[in-house]
Each structure stands twice: as structure tokens, then as C-alpha cells.
Amino acid sequence: MFGCLRKIGCLGVLVMLAGGGYYWYRNYYEPQGGRAKKEAAQAGGWVSVDSADARIGESAIEKIKGRSGASYTNLTAEQAVAYLLYESGGYFNKSYGNIAAKITGDTLHAKALVSIEDFGGPSVLGPLSAMLNATDTLQLAGIIGLISPGLGEFRVVEARIHGMKVPGGVIPKLIKQFRDYTPEGLSPDGLPIPLPPYIEDIRIANGKITLYKRVE
């Protein structure tokens, strides 16, 4: 075996095999995010979110850029949360744990393990805060839409902490804790999402988020 390794031909075969394995990992396994393992990781349709999802989401959106780009592109739930909410919007930061996502109907769901104090504690959550752990699971469910060219929003229609539903009147106060700024046209319960100016529309259907290119 060691004699073979000294030969250029055998080394060439090994290099080809190694290169093929790397190509498969970067272009099949990693883009899929280890899809089968991720989908089996959590119950209720939740799929875990990781840093690779943000890169894949960004690449998907880049495909519709320019005159030669596609007319639309699709994102999975985890790619949308990783890129639109985390990477672009700056929400669900690295201090949060167990970030996961799913889509039901026209609604995107995101959840993470967060510090309750980051969201105002009793001053925002009121009596509900007494029933929570210092670090607990926050779930947000909402729809994504376009406010203006270059700006979208994730409008939260339901929030749960520790599995308990947050009263509708408290949601705007809770969501405000996420925001660093409130652009014109943003809903009281919305999170602003910076978008490329060539995005014309966003829709959620059939388990995916579709972004359409602006026709020039």
C-alpha cells in the first residue's frame, strides 16, 4: 500500500476521490443542511436552523439578481429564518439557542431559547413572567410582506413563551424589544427586514417562501 502511495498514478486517484467527496459535501450535503437528519431532529414539523442555512438563503436570493437572473426564487423555512430574520434583520442572535423554523399554510414560525430579561421581563410580560424560567422558549408566528423597495417586514400574528400564548395586546410591546428602529409603514407588531431592492413581492405557500424579482 505504501509503495502504491509513492506512485503518481495512485496519488492522482486519491486526490480525485478526495475532491469528489468534498464536492459532494459542499454541493449536496451542506446545501441540503443534512436535510434528513434535520427534519428528523424535532417533532411538530420544526427544522433546526444553522449558519449554513443563511448562506444558502443568500445564494438563492442572488440567483434572481440582474437581467439574466431568474424571475423568482424559493426559500425553506429554516433558510428564511436564518437569512431574512437573523442575517439580514439581525434578530435571533447567536446568544439564543435551539433556533428552529417551520411553515404552516401562509405562516412562518420561528422559535428559540431566549433570556426573558432581554424582552423586558415583568415590565412587558406582566404576570406571565412569573410563570417563566429565566431562559425560556419563545415562539413567533407571522407573515412576511413587502413595505417598500428594499424593505420587508415579518408581522407577528401569534407569540408563545413556554408554550403559553401571549395576549394579542402584549405582542407589539414584545416585538418592540427586538427592534432597533421603526421605519415608516411598519406594522406595530412587525419586524423590519432589509431586502435587496430588486425584490418585488414575497409570498408563503406550499411549505416555502417565494421571492419575486422586480420587473424593470
TIMAR-689770 format. One line per 5 residues: number of its first residue (from 1); for each residue x, y, z of N, C-alpha, C. Coordinates in pm, whole numbers, m for minus. Last residue first. Layout:
residues N
NUM = X:Y:Z:X:Y:Z:X:Y:Z | ...
This chain:
residues 216
216 = m3820:4529:m1451:m3771:4663:m1488:m3811:4696:m1632 | m3978:4364:m1197:m3968:4373:m1342:m3930:4516:m1379 | m3832:4217:m917:m3897:4336:m972:m3873:4341:m1123 | m3878:3871:m842:m3794:3982:m887:m3877:4095:m943 | m4014:3722:m549:m4025:3754:m692:m3941:3876:m725
211 = m3979:3453:m334:m3946:3593:m355:m3942:3620:m505 | m4157:3226:m141:m4118:3264:m276:m4096:3414:m284 | m4119:2979:90:m4132:3124:76:m4077:3161:m60 | m4310:2676:141:m4191:2751:100:m4224:2900:90 | m4546:2530:177:m4428:2496:255:m4300:2568:216
206 = m4742:2650:16:m4692:2515:m16:m4559:2485:54 | m4642:2990:62:m4740:2890:21:m4668:2758:m6 | m4588:3328:93:m4567:3199:159:m4678:3105:118 | m4422:3580:m98:m4541:3504:m64:m4502:3373:2 | m4319:3900:m191:m4288:3781:m112:m4418:3711:m77
201 = m4195:4112:m457:m4303:4056:m375:m4253:3933:m302 | m3962:4224:m564:m4092:4286:m592:m4201:4240:m497 | m3625:4296:m518:m3734:4208:m476:m3868:4283:m492 | m3421:4472:m566:m3481:4407:m684:m3590:4307:m646 | m3310:4564:m334:m3413:4648:m398:m3480:4582:m518
196 = m3286:4315:m77:m3232:4374:m200:m3342:4452:m271 | m3405:4421:249:m3406:4331:135:m3335:4395:17 | m3441:4427:601:m3376:4484:482:m3370:4379:370 | m3727:4406:779:m3628:4317:717:m3568:4386:595 | m3880:4490:1091:m3830:4529:959:m3722:4435:908
191 = m4148:4329:1238:m4003:4340:1244:m3953:4378:1105 | m4466:4440:1376:m4377:4395:1269:m4230:4413:1300 | m4677:4540:1517:m4629:4407:1556:m4533:4351:1452 | m4727:4779:1389:m4688:4782:1531:m4631:4649:1579 | m4573:4776:1059:m4684:4744:1147:m4638:4749:1293
186 = m4415:5044:889:m4402:4919:963:m4522:4898:1054 | m4431:5295:780:m4509:5191:717:m4503:5057:789 | m4100:5395:852:m4235:5435:813:m4306:5320:743 | m3917:5188:1088:m3933:5262:963:m4080:5295:934 | m3778:5186:1377:m3915:5165:1331:m3937:5248:1205
181 = m3498:5005:1520:m3556:5120:1452:m3696:5084:1404 | m3443:4781:1656:m3353:4892:1679:m3407:5020:1614 | m3665:4540:1803:m3635:4640:1701:m3534:4745:1747 | m3733:4372:2010:m3643:4322:1907:m3585:4436:1823 | m3916:4508:2159:m3788:4477:2224:m3685:4426:2124
176 = m4140:4508:2001:m4061:4632:2008:m3926:4608:2071 | m4256:4267:2059:m4183:4279:1934:m4096:4405:1933 | m4385:4332:2304:m4282:4228:2298:m4194:4246:2175 | m4566:4523:2222:m4466:4559:2323:m4351:4460:2321 | m4725:4373:2039:m4647:4489:1992:m4538:4532:2091
171 = m4828:4168:2227:m4736:4136:2117:m4659:4258:2066 | m5021:4243:2402:m4883:4248:2452:m4782:4228:2338 | m5265:4201:2284:m5228:4338:2316:m5084:4353:2362 | m5278:3919:2269:m5257:3998:2148:m5212:4140:2176 | m5094:3735:2516:m5212:3813:2478:m5181:3906:2359
166 = m4918:3444:2425:m4905:3582:2471:m5028:3660:2427 | m4969:3113:2524:m4999:3218:2428:m4989:3356:2491 | m4708:2901:2631:m4828:2977:2667:m4847:3094:2570 | m4468:2784:2577:m4588:2718:2526:m4717:2793:2554 | m4284:2963:2663:m4304:2845:2746:m4433:2772:2705
161 = m4467:3190:2479:m4349:3173:2563:m4377:3060:2659 | m4578:3286:2158:m4590:3196:2272:m4458:3193:2347 | m4764:3487:1936:m4641:3466:2011:m4671:3374:2129 | m4889:3575:1616:m4903:3497:1738:m4766:3481:1803 | m4824:3746:1418:m4967:3730:1445:m4992:3647:1570
156 = m4584:3972:1318:m4613:3865:1412:m4763:3861:1443 | m4453:4029:1013:m4559:4076:1102:m4607:3961:1189 | m4168:4119:889:m4222:3996:945:m4324:4040:1048 | m4119:4316:595:m4149:4303:738:m4199:4162:769 | m3878:4482:379:m3991:4394:406:m4020:4394:555
151 = m3727:4700:156:m3768:4679:296:m3892:4590:305 | m3672:4743:m110:m3560:4732:m18:m3597:4709:126 | m3967:4916:m171:m3846:4857:m231:m3730:4859:m133 | m4182:4846:115:m4135:4933:8:m4012:4868:m55 | m4288:4620:241:m4335:4753:277:m4305:4852:165
146 = m4387:4290:180:m4302:4400:137:m4366:4533:178 | m4410:4022:429:m4456:4103:317:m4358:4215:287 | m4479:3732:607:m4376:3819:552:m4433:3894:433 | m4642:3654:916:m4640:3656:770:m4535:3757:724 | m4577:3440:1204:m4615:3561:1133:m4609:3546:983
141 = m4500:3347:1531:m4562:3305:1406:m4609:3430:1334 | m4255:3262:1768:m4321:3368:1692:m4378:3309:1564 | m4171:3149:2086:m4218:3113:1953:m4288:3232:1891 | m3920:3099:2322:m4007:3198:2260:m4043:3150:2120 | m3838:2923:2609:m3861:2914:2465:m3963:3017:2417
136 = m3611:3079:2850:m3728:3001:2809:m3746:3005:2658 | m3448:3158:3137:m3427:3131:2995:m3537:3039:2950 | m3587:3179:3372:m3501:3290:3333:m3466:3280:3184 | m3923:3059:3313:m3786:3041:3358:m3704:3162:3313 | m4246:3193:3408:m4141:3158:3313:m4008:3133:3382
131 = m4443:3299:3561:m4455:3156:3529:m4345:3107:3436 | m4397:3566:3575:m4381:3489:3699:m4387:3339:3674 | m4468:3667:3328:m4326:3649:3356:m4301:3565:3481 | m4741:3710:3337:m4691:3594:3265:m4547:3563:3300 | m4787:3956:3455:m4796:3835:3538:m4743:3710:3471
126 = m4574:4125:3217:m4667:4129:3328:m4668:4001:3409 | m4410:4164:3000:m4489:4041:3004:m4589:4037:3119 | m4289:4412:3053:m4355:4387:2925:m4453:4271:2934 | m4201:4403:3313:m4248:4531:3260:m4320:4517:3128 | m4101:4142:3358:m4234:4180:3408:m4289:4309:3349
121 = m3894:4144:3066:m3939:4076:3187:m4078:4119:3229 | m3779:4255:2838:m3847:4342:2932:m3896:4278:3059 | m3639:4072:2695:m3765:4119:2640:m3849:4193:2744 | m3423:3985:2830:m3397:4057:2705:m3524:4119:2649 | m3530:3831:3029:m3494:3969:3063:m3464:4051:2938
116 = m3543:3582:2913:m3667:3658:2927:m3639:3804:2959 | m3330:3465:2674:m3335:3520:2809:m3456:3610:2819 | m3445:3185:2470:m3401:3323:2492:m3401:3357:2641 | m3450:2958:2220:m3434:2965:2365:m3373:3101:2397 | m3688:2999:1954:m3553:2997:2007:m3558:3000:2159
111 = m3868:2978:1643:m3859:2965:1788:m3713:2959:1830 | m4098:3073:1392:m3961:3069:1439:m3962:3054:1590 | m4305:3023:1110:m4286:3009:1254:m4136:3006:1286 | m4503:3175:868:m4368:3132:904:m4357:3132:1056 | m4801:3096:696:m4738:3150:816:m4600:3089:840
106 = m4981:2989:524:m4912:3110:480:m4835:3175:594 | m4929:2663:627:m5013:2749:545:m4935:2867:493 | m4650:2673:819:m4784:2613:814:m4873:2709:737 | m4309:2610:847:m4413:2683:775:m4543:2604:785 | m4046:2655:1091:m4137:2573:1012:m4237:2665:943
101 = m3738:2642:1282:m3837:2708:1198:m3929:2606:1134 | m3516:2718:1560:m3583:2626:1467:m3692:2702:1391 | m3250:2732:1786:m3330:2805:1688:m3387:2706:1587 | m3111:2668:2030:m3218:2582:1976:m3309:2656:1877 | m3042:2993:2175:m3015:2853:2146:m3136:2784:2085
96 = m2889:3316:2143:m3007:3231:2153:m2969:3087:2117 | m2664:3449:2081:m2681:3413:2222:m2802:3323:2243 | m2679:3518:1815:m2603:3398:1850:m2617:3357:1996 | m3022:3636:1764:m2877:3643:1761:m2811:3518:1818 | m3282:3704:1645:m3241:3568:1683:m3088:3558:1680
91 = m3215:3960:1395:m3292:3903:1506:m3244:3759:1531 | m3110:4083:1173:m3037:4095:1298:m3111:4041:1419 | m3199:4076:907:m3271:4156:1005:m3200:4176:1137 | m3002:3911:782:m3037:4042:729:m3103:4132:834 | m2968:3689:963:m2855:3751:893:m2888:3893:848
86 = m3237:3647:1080:m3113:3652:1157:m3005:3732:1084 | m3442:3680:885:m3459:3729:1022:m3327:3743:1098 | m3330:3593:636:m3414:3712:645:m3421:3768:787 | m3161:3362:708:m3113:3476:629:m3197:3603:651 | m3298:3197:894:m3154:3219:905:m3109:3343:829
81 = m3564:3201:803:m3533:3247:939:m3385:3282:949 | m3524:3096:543:m3586:3227:562:m3554:3283:699 | m3415:2846:595:m3335:2944:519:m3390:3085:538 | m3627:2724:727:m3502:2748:801:m3412:2848:728 | m3824:2717:522:m3848:2788:648:m3717:2820:719
76 = m3665:2774:202:m3731:2690:300:m3751:2772:428 | m3728:2986:m76:m3654:2960:46:m3734:2863:132 | m3702:3040:m429:m3770:2982:m313:m3675:2964:m196 | m3736:3303:m671:m3657:3203:m601:m3732:3158:m477 | m3793:3436:m1004:m3828:3415:m864:m3734:3313:m803
71 = m3674:3474:m1246:m3784:3565:m1211:m3828:3549:m1066 | m3310:3467:m1254:m3442:3403:m1257:m3549:3503:m1213 | m3101:3708:m1432:m3142:3625:m1319:m3281:3567:m1335 | m3029:3885:m1624:m3020:3744:m1660:m3065:3651:m1547 | m3053:4129:m1496:m3141:4099:m1609:m3143:3951:m1644
66 = m3021:4088:m1132:m2979:4124:m1267:m3075:4079:m1375 | m3092:3814:m915:m3034:3946:m935:m2998:3968:m1082 | m3170:3567:m849:m3266:3646:m925:m3216:3788:m952 | m2965:3456:m702:m2995:3397:m833:m3094:3479:m915 | m2958:3568:m453:m2866:3622:m552:m2899:3572:m693
61 = m3128:3399:m314:m3176:3532:m350:m3088:3596:m456 | m2957:3179:m281:m3083:3163:m355:m3137:3298:m401 | m2755:3286:m122:m2723:3241:m257:m2849:3228:m343 | m2900:3327:116:m2841:3441:45:m2810:3405:m100 | m2963:3061:182:m3068:3158:154:m3016:3278:77
56 = m2709:2958:227:m2790:2903:119:m2901:3000:80 | m2629:3108:447:m2551:3115:323:m2632:3065:205 | m2823:3028:634:m2814:3168:594:m2738:3183:463 | m2767:2756:664:m2895:2796:606:m2893:2941:560 | m2527:2748:799:m2528:2711:658:m2657:2756:590
51 = m2595:2804:1063:m2531:2909:983:m2531:2877:834 | m2924:2656:1120:m2782:2674:1146:m2724:2775:1048 | m3220:2538:1271:m3159:2641:1187:m3011:2651:1221 | m3432:2247:1258:m3329:2329:1322:m3264:2423:1221 | m3775:2245:1206:m3645:2210:1149:m3541:2302:1209
46 = m4089:2112:1312:m3980:2208:1331:m3850:2156:1271 | m4287:1922:1304:m4251:1988:1180:m4139:2090:1192 | m4320:1796:1548:m4410:1905:1512:m4374:1979:1387 | m3982:1735:1668:m4120:1698:1640:m4200:1820:1598 | m3654:1724:1523:m3753:1781:1613:m3893:1743:1570
41 = m3495:1575:1346:m3440:1617:1474:m3547:1664:1572 | m3565:1511:1095:m3600:1412:1196:m3562:1458:1336 | m3468:1721:953:m3613:1704:957:m3656:1605:1063 | m3193:1680:983:m3256:1798:1039:m3406:1780:1053 | m3150:1441:845:m3121:1447:988:m3191:1566:1053
36 = m3225:1515:585:m3296:1406:653:m3275:1412:804 | m3041:1737:529:m3186:1751:535:m3256:1641:614 | m2792:1862:563:m2815:1732:624:m2964:1713:639 | m2824:2087:409:m2822:2104:554:m2835:1971:627 | m2807:2098:144:m2929:2037:196:m2935:2046:348
31 = m2553:2208:127:m2669:2286:86:m2800:2228:134 | m2406:1978:234:m2415:2104:308:m2531:2190:261 | m2456:1771:33:m2489:1754:175:m2507:1887:247 | m2396:1908:m219:m2515:1827:m195:m2550:1822:m47 | m2174:2069:m227:m2280:2095:m323:m2404:2010:m306
26 = m2001:1992:m24:m2032:2133:m39:m2153:2157:m127 | m1995:1704:m57:m2030:1765:71:m2076:1909:54 | m1915:1673:m322:m2045:1620:m279:m2089:1686:m149 | m1657:1788:m308:m1760:1847:m396:m1898:1800:m354 | m1532:1607:m135:m1551:1746:m93:m1659:1814:m176
21 = m1535:1377:m294:m1603:1378:m165:m1630:1519:m116 | m1378:1461:m508:m1517:1425:m530:m1597:1426:m402 | m1133:1498:m379:m1201:1612:m441:m1347:1584:m464 | m1080:1234:m306:m1095:1335:m203:m1169:1457:m257 | m1061:1117:m560:m1162:1070:m465:m1187:1174:m357
16 = m845:1259:m666:m975:1264:m732:m1086:1222:m638 | m644:1181:m488:m680:1322:m498:m818:1338:m560 | m634:909:m544:m673:953:m412:m717:1099:m413 | m543:917:m809:m673:857:m779:m724:905:m644 | m292:1033:m771:m393:1102:m851:m532:1050:m823
11 = m160:836:m634:m189:962:m567:m296:1041:m640 | m138:651:m837:m220:618:m722:m256:744:m644 | 36:789:m1011:m96:744:m1055:m188:716:m938 | 272:831:m867:190:945:m906:49:902:m944 | 350:635:m586:335:645:m730:238:756:m766
6 = 338:607:m323:451:682:m375:441:704:m525 | 128:441:m276:109:583:m247:222:668:m301 | 244:192:m323:148:248:m419:132:397:m401 | 389:155:m95:459:165:m222:371:228:m327 | 189:131:88:274:250:97:355:268:m30
1 = 83:m122:0:0:0:0:86:126:0
